[in-house]
């Protein structure tokens, strides 16, 4: 069995909270719309075990599986709003200087 990429102990609590919220939403909407687990699994291309992990907010489940489930259930745009392009676009203002490493005392005695 493959090892999980992320463990709950290494994931920030804000991320865990969001994944649990997405998982509850996926389960609630699926049950409310009378969509069987097997049917949703077929629609999003995951196993029943993976769907269980999604619905429980497991951080080891792939983000693509979460997003695909949200999309299939019509919740994608509400759960994952599009980012403002100004976040990753900016004007180049010049070169950034990098810090020079400090010389350690006694380094010149090394050679």
Phi and psi restraints in degrees (range 20) as a CNS / XPLOR table:
assign (resid 1 and name C) (resid 2 and name N)
       (resid 2 and name CA) (resid 2 and name C) 1.0 -66.9 20.0 2
assign (resid 2 and name N) (resid 2 and name CA)
       (resid 2 and name C) (resid 3 and name N) 1.0 149.6 20.0 2
assign (resid 2 and name C) (resid 3 and name N)
       (resid 3 and name CA) (resid 3 and name C) 1.0 -78.6 20.0 2
assign (resid 3 and name N) (resid 3 and name CA)
       (resid 3 and name C) (resid 4 and name N) 1.0 143.6 20.0 2
assign (resid 3 and name C) (resid 4 and name N)
       (resid 4 and name CA) (resid 4 and name C) 1.0 -66.1 20.0 2
assign (resid 4 and name N) (resid 4 and name CA)
       (resid 4 and name C) (resid 5 and name N) 1.0 143.0 20.0 2
assign (resid 4 and name C) (resid 5 and name N)
       (resid 5 and name CA) (resid 5 and name C) 1.0 -74.6 20.0 2
assign (resid 5 and name N) (resid 5 and name CA)
       (resid 5 and name C) (resid 6 and name N) 1.0 -39.0 20.0 2
assign (resid 5 and name C) (resid 6 and name N)
       (resid 6 and name CA) (resid 6 and name C) 1.0 -122.7 20.0 2
assign (resid 6 and name N) (resid 6 and name CA)
       (resid 6 and name C) (resid 7 and name N) 1.0 140.4 20.0 2
assign (resid 6 and name C) (resid 7 and name N)
       (resid 7 and name CA) (resid 7 and name C) 1.0 -112.4 20.0 2
assign (resid 7 and name N) (resid 7 and name CA)
       (resid 7 and name C) (resid 8 and name N) 1.0 148.1 20.0 2
assign (resid 7 and name C) (resid 8 and name N)
       (resid 8 and name CA) (resid 8 and name C) 1.0 -56.2 20.0 2
assign (resid 8 and name N) (resid 8 and name CA)
       (resid 8 and name C) (resid 9 and name N) 1.0 -30.8 20.0 2
assign (resid 8 and name C) (resid 9 and name N)
       (resid 9 and name CA) (resid 9 and name C) 1.0 -68.8 20.0 2
assign (resid 9 and name N) (resid 9 and name CA)
       (resid 9 and name C) (resid 10 and name N) 1.0 -22.7 20.0 2
assign (resid 9 and name C) (resid 10 and name N)
       (resid 10 and name CA) (resid 10 and name C) 1.0 -100.6 20.0 2
assign (resid 10 and name N) (resid 10 and name CA)
       (resid 10 and name C) (resid 11 and name N) 1.0 -2.5 20.0 2
assign (resid 10 and name C) (resid 11 and name N)
       (resid 11 and name CA) (resid 11 and name C) 1.0 -99.8 20.0 2
assign (resid 11 and name N) (resid 11 and name CA)
       (resid 11 and name C) (resid 12 and name N) 1.0 133.0 20.0 2
assign (resid 11 and name C) (resid 12 and name N)
       (resid 12 and name CA) (resid 12 and name C) 1.0 -57.6 20.0 2
assign (resid 12 and name N) (resid 12 and name CA)
       (resid 12 and name C) (resid 13 and name N) 1.0 148.0 20.0 2
assign (resid 12 and name C) (resid 13 and name N)
       (resid 13 and name CA) (resid 13 and name C) 1.0 -61.8 20.0 2
assign (resid 13 and name N) (resid 13 and name CA)
       (resid 13 and name C) (resid 14 and name N) 1.0 -31.1 20.0 2
assign (resid 13 and name C) (resid 14 and name N)
       (resid 14 and name CA) (resid 14 and name C) 1.0 -63.6 20.0 2
assign (resid 14 and name N) (resid 14 and name CA)
       (resid 14 and name C) (resid 15 and name N) 1.0 -38.5 20.0 2
assign (resid 14 and name C) (resid 15 and name N)
       (resid 15 and name CA) (resid 15 and name C) 1.0 -70.0 20.0 2
assign (resid 15 and name N) (resid 15 and name CA)
       (resid 15 and name C) (resid 16 and name N) 1.0 -44.2 20.0 2
assign (resid 15 and name C) (resid 16 and name N)
       (resid 16 and name CA) (resid 16 and name C) 1.0 -58.2 20.0 2
assign (resid 16 and name N) (resid 16 and name CA)
       (resid 16 and name C) (resid 17 and name N) 1.0 -44.1 20.0 2
assign (resid 16 and name C) (resid 17 and name N)
       (resid 17 and name CA) (resid 17 and name C) 1.0 -60.7 20.0 2
assign (resid 17 and name N) (resid 17 and name CA)
       (resid 17 and name C) (resid 18 and name N) 1.0 -41.7 20.0 2
assign (resid 17 and name C) (resid 18 and name N)
       (resid 18 and name CA) (resid 18 and name C) 1.0 -67.4 20.0 2
assign (resid 18 and name N) (resid 18 and name CA)
       (resid 18 and name C) (resid 19 and name N) 1.0 -41.8 20.0 2
assign (resid 18 and name C) (resid 19 and name N)
       (resid 19 and name CA) (resid 19 and name C) 1.0 -64.6 20.0 2
assign (resid 19 and name N) (resid 19 and name CA)
       (resid 19 and name C) (resid 20 and name N) 1.0 -40.5 20.0 2
assign (resid 19 and name C) (resid 20 and name N)
       (resid 20 and name CA) (resid 20 and name C) 1.0 -64.4 20.0 2
assign (resid 20 and name N) (resid 20 and name CA)
       (resid 20 and name C) (resid 21 and name N) 1.0 -38.3 20.0 2
assign (resid 20 and name C) (resid 21 and name N)
       (resid 21 and name CA) (resid 21 and name C) 1.0 -64.5 20.0 2
assign (resid 21 and name N) (resid 21 and name CA)
       (resid 21 and name C) (resid 22 and name N) 1.0 -45.1 20.0 2
assign (resid 21 and name C) (resid 22 and name N)
       (resid 22 and name CA) (resid 22 and name C) 1.0 -61.1 20.0 2
assign (resid 22 and name N) (resid 22 and name CA)
       (resid 22 and name C) (resid 23 and name N) 1.0 -43.0 20.0 2
assign (resid 22 and name C) (resid 23 and name N)
       (resid 23 and name CA) (resid 23 and name C) 1.0 -62.0 20.0 2
assign (resid 23 and name N) (resid 23 and name CA)
       (resid 23 and name C) (resid 24 and name N) 1.0 -44.8 20.0 2
assign (resid 23 and name C) (resid 24 and name N)
       (resid 24 and name CA) (resid 24 and name C) 1.0 -62.3 20.0 2
assign (resid 24 and name N) (resid 24 and name CA)
       (resid 24 and name C) (resid 25 and name N) 1.0 -40.6 20.0 2
assign (resid 24 and name C) (resid 25 and name N)
       (resid 25 and name CA) (resid 25 and name C) 1.0 -65.0 20.0 2
assign (resid 25 and name N) (resid 25 and name CA)
       (resid 25 and name C) (resid 26 and name N) 1.0 -42.8 20.0 2
assign (resid 25 and name C) (resid 26 and name N)
       (resid 26 and name CA) (resid 26 and name C) 1.0 -60.3 20.0 2
assign (resid 26 and name N) (resid 26 and name CA)
       (resid 26 and name C) (resid 27 and name N) 1.0 -48.1 20.0 2
assign (resid 26 and name C) (resid 27 and name N)
       (resid 27 and name CA) (resid 27 and name C) 1.0 -65.1 20.0 2
assign (resid 27 and name N) (resid 27 and name CA)
       (resid 27 and name C) (resid 28 and name N) 1.0 -45.8 20.0 2
assign (resid 27 and name C) (resid 28 and name N)
       (resid 28 and name CA) (resid 28 and name C) 1.0 -61.1 20.0 2
assign (resid 28 and name N) (resid 28 and name CA)
       (resid 28 and name C) (resid 29 and name N) 1.0 -47.3 20.0 2
assign (resid 28 and name C) (resid 29 and name N)
       (resid 29 and name CA) (resid 29 and name C) 1.0 -67.6 20.0 2
assign (resid 29 and name N) (resid 29 and name CA)
       (resid 29 and name C) (resid 30 and name N) 1.0 -40.6 20.0 2
assign (resid 29 and name C) (resid 30 and name N)
       (resid 30 and name CA) (resid 30 and name C) 1.0 -59.9 20.0 2
assign (resid 30 and name N) (resid 30 and name CA)
       (resid 30 and name C) (resid 31 and name N) 1.0 -47.1 20.0 2
assign (resid 30 and name C) (resid 31 and name N)
       (resid 31 and name CA) (resid 31 and name C) 1.0 -68.9 20.0 2
assign (resid 31 and name N) (resid 31 and name CA)
       (resid 31 and name C) (resid 32 and name N) 1.0 -42.6 20.0 2
assign (resid 31 and name C) (resid 32 and name N)
       (resid 32 and name CA) (resid 32 and name C) 1.0 -61.1 20.0 2
assign (resid 32 and name N) (resid 32 and name CA)
       (resid 32 and name C) (resid 33 and name N) 1.0 -36.3 20.0 2
assign (resid 32 and name C) (resid 33 and name N)
       (resid 33 and name CA) (resid 33 and name C) 1.0 -89.4 20.0 2
assign (resid 33 and name N) (resid 33 and name CA)
       (resid 33 and name C) (resid 34 and name N) 1.0 5.6 20.0 2
assign (resid 33 and name C) (resid 34 and name N)
       (resid 34 and name CA) (resid 34 and name C) 1.0 57.4 20.0 2
assign (resid 34 and name N) (resid 34 and name CA)
       (resid 34 and name C) (resid 35 and name N) 1.0 41.0 20.0 2
assign (resid 34 and name C) (resid 35 and name N)
       (resid 35 and name CA) (resid 35 and name C) 1.0 -94.9 20.0 2
assign (resid 35 and name N) (resid 35 and name CA)
       (resid 35 and name C) (resid 36 and name N) 1.0 120.3 20.0 2
assign (resid 35 and name C) (resid 36 and name N)
       (resid 36 and name CA) (resid 36 and name C) 1.0 -67.5 20.0 2
assign (resid 36 and name N) (resid 36 and name CA)
       (resid 36 and name C) (resid 37 and name N) 1.0 153.2 20.0 2
assign (resid 36 and name C) (resid 37 and name N)
       (resid 37 and name CA) (resid 37 and name C) 1.0 -60.2 20.0 2
assign (resid 37 and name N) (resid 37 and name CA)
       (resid 37 and name C) (resid 38 and name N) 1.0 -42.5 20.0 2
assign (resid 37 and name C) (resid 38 and name N)
       (resid 38 and name CA) (resid 38 and name C) 1.0 -63.1 20.0 2
assign (resid 38 and name N) (resid 38 and name CA)
       (resid 38 and name C) (resid 39 and name N) 1.0 -37.8 20.0 2
assign (resid 38 and name C) (resid 39 and name N)
       (resid 39 and name CA) (resid 39 and name C) 1.0 -65.8 20.0 2
assign (resid 39 and name N) (resid 39 and name CA)
       (resid 39 and name C) (resid 40 and name N) 1.0 -46.2 20.0 2
assign (resid 39 and name C) (resid 40 and name N)
       (resid 40 and name CA) (resid 40 and name C) 1.0 -64.2 20.0 2
assign (resid 40 and name N) (resid 40 and name CA)
       (resid 40 and name C) (resid 41 and name N) 1.0 -38.5 20.0 2
assign (resid 40 and name C) (resid 41 and name N)
       (resid 41 and name CA) (resid 41 and name C) 1.0 -58.3 20.0 2
assign (resid 41 and name N) (resid 41 and name CA)
       (resid 41 and name C) (resid 42 and name N) 1.0 -44.3 20.0 2
assign (resid 41 and name C) (resid 42 and name N)
       (resid 42 and name CA) (resid 42 and name C) 1.0 -63.2 20.0 2
assign (resid 42 and name N) (resid 42 and name CA)
       (resid 42 and name C) (resid 43 and name N) 1.0 -42.7 20.0 2
assign (resid 42 and name C) (resid 43 and name N)
       (resid 43 and name CA) (resid 43 and name C) 1.0 -62.5 20.0 2
assign (resid 43 and name N) (resid 43 and name CA)
       (resid 43 and name C) (resid 44 and name N) 1.0 -39.1 20.0 2
assign (resid 43 and name C) (resid 44 and name N)
       (resid 44 and name CA) (resid 44 and name C) 1.0 -102.0 20.0 2
assign (resid 44 and name N) (resid 44 and name CA)
       (resid 44 and name C) (resid 45 and name N) 1.0 -3.1 20.0 2
assign (resid 44 and name C) (resid 45 and name N)
       (resid 45 and name CA) (resid 45 and name C) 1.0 73.6 20.0 2
assign (resid 45 and name N) (resid 45 and name CA)
       (resid 45 and name C) (resid 46 and name N) 1.0 39.6 20.0 2
assign (resid 45 and name C) (resid 46 and name N)
       (resid 46 and name CA) (resid 46 and name C) 1.0 -128.2 20.0 2
assign (resid 46 and name N) (resid 46 and name CA)
       (resid 46 and name C) (resid 47 and name N) 1.0 166.1 20.0 2
assign (resid 46 and name C) (resid 47 and name N)
       (resid 47 and name CA) (resid 47 and name C) 1.0 -81.7 20.0 2
assign (resid 47 and name N) (resid 47 and name CA)
       (resid 47 and name C) (resid 48 and name N) 1.0 168.2 20.0 2
assign (resid 47 and name C) (resid 48 and name N)
       (resid 48 and name CA) (resid 48 and name C) 1.0 -63.9 20.0 2
assign (resid 48 and name N) (resid 48 and name CA)
       (resid 48 and name C) (resid 49 and name N) 1.0 -36.7 20.0 2
assign (resid 48 and name C) (resid 49 and name N)
       (resid 49 and name CA) (resid 49 and name C) 1.0 -63.1 20.0 2
assign (resid 49 and name N) (resid 49 and name CA)
       (resid 49 and name C) (resid 50 and name N) 1.0 -39.9 20.0 2
assign (resid 49 and name C) (resid 50 and name N)
       (resid 50 and name CA) (resid 50 and name C) 1.0 -67.3 20.0 2
assign (resid 50 and name N) (resid 50 and name CA)
       (resid 50 and name C) (resid 51 and name N) 1.0 -39.5 20.0 2
assign (resid 50 and name C) (resid 51 and name N)
       (resid 51 and name CA) (resid 51 and name C) 1.0 -62.3 20.0 2
assign (resid 51 and name N) (resid 51 and name CA)
       (resid 51 and name C) (resid 52 and name N) 1.0 -40.2 20.0 2
assign (resid 51 and name C) (resid 52 and name N)
       (resid 52 and name CA) (resid 52 and name C) 1.0 -59.5 20.0 2
assign (resid 52 and name N) (resid 52 and name CA)
       (resid 52 and name C) (resid 53 and name N) 1.0 -43.1 20.0 2
assign (resid 52 and name C) (resid 53 and name N)
       (resid 53 and name CA) (resid 53 and name C) 1.0 -63.5 20.0 2
assign (resid 53 and name N) (resid 53 and name CA)
       (resid 53 and name C) (resid 54 and name N) 1.0 -41.5 20.0 2
assign (resid 53 and name C) (resid 54 and name N)
       (resid 54 and name CA) (resid 54 and name C) 1.0 -61.3 20.0 2
assign (resid 54 and name N) (resid 54 and name CA)
       (resid 54 and name C) (resid 55 and name N) 1.0 -48.4 20.0 2
assign (resid 54 and name C) (resid 55 and name N)
       (resid 55 and name CA) (resid 55 and name C) 1.0 -67.2 20.0 2
assign (resid 55 and name N) (resid 55 and name CA)
       (resid 55 and name C) (resid 56 and name N) 1.0 -19.5 20.0 2
assign (resid 55 and name C) (resid 56 and name N)
       (resid 56 and name CA) (resid 56 and name C) 1.0 -95.1 20.0 2
assign (resid 56 and name N) (resid 56 and name CA)
       (resid 56 and name C) (resid 57 and name N) 1.0 -0.9 20.0 2
assign (resid 56 and name C) (resid 57 and name N)
       (resid 57 and name CA) (resid 57 and name C) 1.0 74.8 20.0 2
assign (resid 57 and name N) (resid 57 and name CA)
       (resid 57 and name C) (resid 58 and name N) 1.0 29.0 20.0 2
assign (resid 57 and name C) (resid 58 and name N)
       (resid 58 and name CA) (resid 58 and name C) 1.0 -67.7 20.0 2
assign (resid 58 and name N) (resid 58 and name CA)
       (resid 58 and name C) (resid 59 and name N) 1.0 123.3 20.0 2
assign (resid 58 and name C) (resid 59 and name N)
       (resid 59 and name CA) (resid 59 and name C) 1.0 -70.7 20.0 2
assign (resid 59 and name N) (resid 59 and name CA)
       (resid 59 and name C) (resid 60 and name N) 1.0 -13.5 20.0 2
assign (resid 59 and name C) (resid 60 and name N)
       (resid 60 and name CA) (resid 60 and name C) 1.0 -78.7 20.0 2
assign (resid 60 and name N) (resid 60 and name CA)
       (resid 60 and name C) (resid 61 and name N) 1.0 -15.4 20.0 2
assign (resid 60 and name C) (resid 61 and name N)
       (resid 61 and name CA) (resid 61 and name C) 1.0 -74.4 20.0 2
assign (resid 61 and name N) (resid 61 and name CA)
       (resid 61 and name C) (resid 62 and name N) 1.0 144.6 20.0 2
assign (resid 61 and name C) (resid 62 and name N)
       (resid 62 and name CA) (resid 62 and name C) 1.0 -66.7 20.0 2
assign (resid 62 and name N) (resid 62 and name CA)
       (resid 62 and name C) (resid 63 and name N) 1.0 143.6 20.0 2
assign (resid 62 and name C) (resid 63 and name N)
       (resid 63 and name CA) (resid 63 and name C) 1.0 -62.8 20.0 2
assign (resid 63 and name N) (resid 63 and name CA)
       (resid 63 and name C) (resid 64 and name N) 1.0 -31.0 20.0 2
assign (resid 63 and name C) (resid 64 and name N)
       (resid 64 and name CA) (resid 64 and name C) 1.0 -64.4 20.0 2
assign (resid 64 and name N) (resid 64 and name CA)
       (resid 64 and name C) (resid 65 and name N) 1.0 -34.7 20.0 2
assign (resid 64 and name C) (resid 65 and name N)
       (resid 65 and name CA) (resid 65 and name C) 1.0 -67.0 20.0 2
assign (resid 65 and name N) (resid 65 and name CA)
       (resid 65 and name C) (resid 66 and name N) 1.0 -43.2 20.0 2
assign (resid 65 and name C) (resid 66 and name N)
       (resid 66 and name CA) (resid 66 and name C) 1.0 -59.8 20.0 2
assign (resid 66 and name N) (resid 66 and name CA)
       (resid 66 and name C) (resid 67 and name N) 1.0 -49.8 20.0 2
assign (resid 66 and name C) (resid 67 and name N)
       (resid 67 and name CA) (resid 67 and name C) 1.0 -66.0 20.0 2
assign (resid 67 and name N) (resid 67 and name CA)
       (resid 67 and name C) (resid 68 and name N) 1.0 -36.9 20.0 2
assign (resid 67 and name C) (resid 68 and name N)
       (resid 68 and name CA) (resid 68 and name C) 1.0 -66.4 20.0 2
assign (resid 68 and name N) (resid 68 and name CA)
       (resid 68 and name C) (resid 69 and name N) 1.0 -39.7 20.0 2
assign (resid 68 and name C) (resid 69 and name N)
       (resid 69 and name CA) (resid 69 and name C) 1.0 -64.6 20.0 2
assign (resid 69 and name N) (resid 69 and name CA)
       (resid 69 and name C) (resid 70 and name N) 1.0 -44.0 20.0 2
assign (resid 69 and name C) (resid 70 and name N)
       (resid 70 and name CA) (resid 70 and name C) 1.0 -61.4 20.0 2
assign (resid 70 and name N) (resid 70 and name CA)
       (resid 70 and name C) (resid 71 and name N) 1.0 -39.9 20.0 2
assign (resid 70 and name C) (resid 71 and name N)
       (resid 71 and name CA) (resid 71 and name C) 1.0 -66.0 20.0 2
assign (resid 71 and name N) (resid 71 and name CA)
       (resid 71 and name C) (resid 72 and name N) 1.0 -44.7 20.0 2
assign (resid 71 and name C) (resid 72 and name N)
       (resid 72 and name CA) (resid 72 and name C) 1.0 -63.8 20.0 2
assign (resid 72 and name N) (resid 72 and name CA)
       (resid 72 and name C) (resid 73 and name N) 1.0 -29.8 20.0 2
assign (resid 72 and name C) (resid 73 and name N)
       (resid 73 and name CA) (resid 73 and name C) 1.0 -93.3 20.0 2
assign (resid 73 and name N) (resid 73 and name CA)
       (resid 73 and name C) (resid 74 and name N) 1.0 2.1 20.0 2
assign (resid 73 and name C) (resid 74 and name N)
       (resid 74 and name CA) (resid 74 and name C) 1.0 78.2 20.0 2
assign (resid 74 and name N) (resid 74 and name CA)
       (resid 74 and name C) (resid 75 and name N) 1.0 22.5 20.0 2
assign (resid 74 and name C) (resid 75 and name N)
       (resid 75 and name CA) (resid 75 and name C) 1.0 -112.0 20.0 2
assign (resid 75 and name N) (resid 75 and name CA)
       (resid 75 and name C) (resid 76 and name N) 1.0 3.0 20.0 2
assign (resid 75 and name C) (resid 76 and name N)
       (resid 76 and name CA) (resid 76 and name C) 1.0 -57.3 20.0 2
assign (resid 76 and name N) (resid 76 and name CA)
       (resid 76 and name C) (resid 77 and name N) 1.0 -52.9 20.0 2
assign (resid 76 and name C) (resid 77 and name N)
       (resid 77 and name CA) (resid 77 and name C) 1.0 -65.1 20.0 2
assign (resid 77 and name N) (resid 77 and name CA)
       (resid 77 and name C) (resid 78 and name N) 1.0 -31.6 20.0 2
assign (resid 77 and name C) (resid 78 and name N)
       (resid 78 and name CA) (resid 78 and name C) 1.0 -75.8 20.0 2
assign (resid 78 and name N) (resid 78 and name CA)
       (resid 78 and name C) (resid 79 and name N) 1.0 -40.3 20.0 2
assign (resid 78 and name C) (resid 79 and name N)
       (resid 79 and name CA) (resid 79 and name C) 1.0 -80.2 20.0 2
assign (resid 79 and name N) (resid 79 and name CA)
       (resid 79 and name C) (resid 80 and name N) 1.0 -30.9 20.0 2
assign (resid 79 and name C) (resid 80 and name N)
       (resid 80 and name CA) (resid 80 and name C) 1.0 -132.4 20.0 2
assign (resid 80 and name N) (resid 80 and name CA)
       (resid 80 and name C) (resid 81 and name N) 1.0 79.5 20.0 2
assign (resid 80 and name C) (resid 81 and name N)
       (resid 81 and name CA) (resid 81 and name C) 1.0 -65.8 20.0 2
assign (resid 81 and name N) (resid 81 and name CA)
       (resid 81 and name C) (resid 82 and name N) 1.0 150.3 20.0 2
assign (resid 81 and name C) (resid 82 and name N)
       (resid 82 and name CA) (resid 82 and name C) 1.0 -67.1 20.0 2
assign (resid 82 and name N) (resid 82 and name CA)
       (resid 82 and name C) (resid 83 and name N) 1.0 140.3 20.0 2
assign (resid 82 and name C) (resid 83 and name N)
       (resid 83 and name CA) (resid 83 and name C) 1.0 -74.9 20.0 2
assign (resid 83 and name N) (resid 83 and name CA)
       (resid 83 and name C) (resid 84 and name N) 1.0 147.9 20.0 2
assign (resid 83 and name C) (resid 84 and name N)
       (resid 84 and name CA) (resid 84 and name C) 1.0 -69.3 20.0 2
assign (resid 84 and name N) (resid 84 and name CA)
       (resid 84 and name C) (resid 85 and name N) 1.0 126.6 20.0 2
assign (resid 84 and name C) (resid 85 and name N)
       (resid 85 and name CA) (resid 85 and name C) 1.0 -59.2 20.0 2
assign (resid 85 and name N) (resid 85 and name CA)
       (resid 85 and name C) (resid 86 and name N) 1.0 -21.3 20.0 2
assign (resid 85 and name C) (resid 86 and name N)
       (resid 86 and name CA) (resid 86 and name C) 1.0 -67.1 20.0 2
assign (resid 86 and name N) (resid 86 and name CA)
       (resid 86 and name C) (resid 87 and name N) 1.0 -14.7 20.0 2
assign (resid 86 and name C) (resid 87 and name N)
       (resid 87 and name CA) (resid 87 and name C) 1.0 -65.8 20.0 2
assign (resid 87 and name N) (resid 87 and name CA)
       (resid 87 and name C) (resid 88 and name N) 1.0 -40.4 20.0 2
assign (resid 87 and name C) (resid 88 and name N)
       (resid 88 and name CA) (resid 88 and name C) 1.0 -110.8 20.0 2
assign (resid 88 and name N) (resid 88 and name CA)
       (resid 88 and name C) (resid 89 and name N) 1.0 0.8 20.0 2
assign (resid 88 and name C) (resid 89 and name N)
       (resid 89 and name CA) (resid 89 and name C) 1.0 -111.5 20.0 2
assign (resid 89 and name N) (resid 89 and name CA)
       (resid 89 and name C) (resid 90 and name N) 1.0 135.5 20.0 2
assign (resid 89 and name C) (resid 90 and name N)
       (resid 90 and name CA) (resid 90 and name C) 1.0 -156.4 20.0 2
assign (resid 90 and name N) (resid 90 and name CA)
       (resid 90 and name C) (resid 91 and name N) 1.0 161.4 20.0 2
assign (resid 90 and name C) (resid 91 and name N)
       (resid 91 and name CA) (resid 91 and name C) 1.0 -86.7 20.0 2
assign (resid 91 and name N) (resid 91 and name CA)
       (resid 91 and name C) (resid 92 and name N) 1.0 140.8 20.0 2
assign (resid 91 and name C) (resid 92 and name N)
       (resid 92 and name CA) (resid 92 and name C) 1.0 -72.1 20.0 2
assign (resid 92 and name N) (resid 92 and name CA)
       (resid 92 and name C) (resid 93 and name N) 1.0 123.5 20.0 2
assign (resid 92 and name C) (resid 93 and name N)
       (resid 93 and name CA) (resid 93 and name C) 1.0 -106.4 20.0 2
assign (resid 93 and name N) (resid 93 and name CA)
       (resid 93 and name C) (resid 94 and name N) 1.0 0.8 20.0 2
assign (resid 93 and name C) (resid 94 and name N)
       (resid 94 and name CA) (resid 94 and name C) 1.0 135.5 20.0 2
assign (resid 94 and name N) (resid 94 and name CA)
       (resid 94 and name C) (resid 95 and name N) 1.0 179.4 20.0 2
assign (resid 94 and name C) (resid 95 and name N)
       (resid 95 and name CA) (resid 95 and name C) 1.0 -81.9 20.0 2
assign (resid 95 and name N) (resid 95 and name CA)
       (resid 95 and name C) (resid 96 and name N) 1.0 141.9 20.0 2
assign (resid 95 and name C) (resid 96 and name N)
       (resid 96 and name CA) (resid 96 and name C) 1.0 -91.2 20.0 2
assign (resid 96 and name N) (resid 96 and name CA)
       (resid 96 and name C) (resid 97 and name N) 1.0 131.5 20.0 2
assign (resid 96 and name C) (resid 97 and name N)
       (resid 97 and name CA) (resid 97 and name C) 1.0 -81.2 20.0 2
assign (resid 97 and name N) (resid 97 and name CA)
       (resid 97 and name C) (resid 98 and name N) 1.0 138.7 20.0 2
assign (resid 97 and name C) (resid 98 and name N)
       (resid 98 and name CA) (resid 98 and name C) 1.0 -97.7 20.0 2
assign (resid 98 and name N) (resid 98 and name CA)
       (resid 98 and name C) (resid 99 and name N) 1.0 149.6 20.0 2
assign (resid 98 and name C) (resid 99 and name N)
       (resid 99 and name CA) (resid 99 and name C) 1.0 -70.1 20.0 2
assign (resid 99 and name N) (resid 99 and name CA)
       (resid 99 and name C) (resid 100 and name N) 1.0 139.3 20.0 2
assign (resid 99 and name C) (resid 100 and name N)
       (resid 100 and name CA) (resid 100 and name C) 1.0 -85.6 20.0 2
assign (resid 100 and name N) (resid 100 and name CA)
       (resid 100 and name C) (resid 101 and name N) 1.0 139.3 20.0 2
assign (resid 100 and name C) (resid 101 and name N)
       (resid 101 and name CA) (resid 101 and name C) 1.0 -67.0 20.0 2
assign (resid 101 and name N) (resid 101 and name CA)
       (resid 101 and name C) (resid 102 and name N) 1.0 138.8 20.0 2
assign (resid 101 and name C) (resid 102 and name N)
       (resid 102 and name CA) (resid 102 and name C) 1.0 -74.2 20.0 2
assign (resid 102 and name N) (resid 102 and name CA)
       (resid 102 and name C) (resid 103 and name N) 1.0 144.0 20.0 2
assign (resid 102 and name C) (resid 103 and name N)
       (resid 103 and name CA) (resid 103 and name C) 1.0 -79.1 20.0 2
assign (resid 103 and name N) (resid 103 and name CA)
       (resid 103 and name C) (resid 104 and name N) 1.0 133.8 20.0 2
assign (resid 103 and name C) (resid 104 and name N)
       (resid 104 and name CA) (resid 104 and name C) 1.0 -78.8 20.0 2
assign (resid 104 and name N) (resid 104 and name CA)
       (resid 104 and name C) (resid 105 and name N) 1.0 143.4 20.0 2
assign (resid 104 and name C) (resid 105 and name N)
       (resid 105 and name CA) (resid 105 and name C) 1.0 -63.8 20.0 2
assign (resid 105 and name N) (resid 105 and name CA)
       (resid 105 and name C) (resid 106 and name N) 1.0 132.3 20.0 2
assign (resid 105 and name C) (resid 106 and name N)
       (resid 106 and name CA) (resid 106 and name C) 1.0 87.7 20.0 2
assign (resid 106 and name N) (resid 106 and name CA)
       (resid 106 and name C) (resid 107 and name N) 1.0 1.6 20.0 2
assign (resid 106 and name C) (resid 107 and name N)
       (resid 107 and name CA) (resid 107 and name C) 1.0 -65.7 20.0 2
assign (resid 107 and name N) (resid 107 and name CA)
       (resid 107 and name C) (resid 108 and name N) 1.0 -32.6 20.0 2
assign (resid 107 and name C) (resid 108 and name N)
       (resid 108 and name CA) (resid 108 and name C) 1.0 -70.7 20.0 2
assign (resid 108 and name N) (resid 108 and name CA)
       (resid 108 and name C) (resid 109 and name N) 1.0 -15.6 20.0 2
assign (resid 108 and name C) (resid 109 and name N)
       (resid 109 and name CA) (resid 109 and name C) 1.0 -83.6 20.0 2
assign (resid 109 and name N) (resid 109 and name CA)
       (resid 109 and name C) (resid 110 and name N) 1.0 -6.2 20.0 2
assign (resid 109 and name C) (resid 110 and name N)
       (resid 110 and name CA) (resid 110 and name C) 1.0 -64.6 20.0 2
assign (resid 110 and name N) (resid 110 and name CA)
       (resid 110 and name C) (resid 111 and name N) 1.0 -43.2 20.0 2
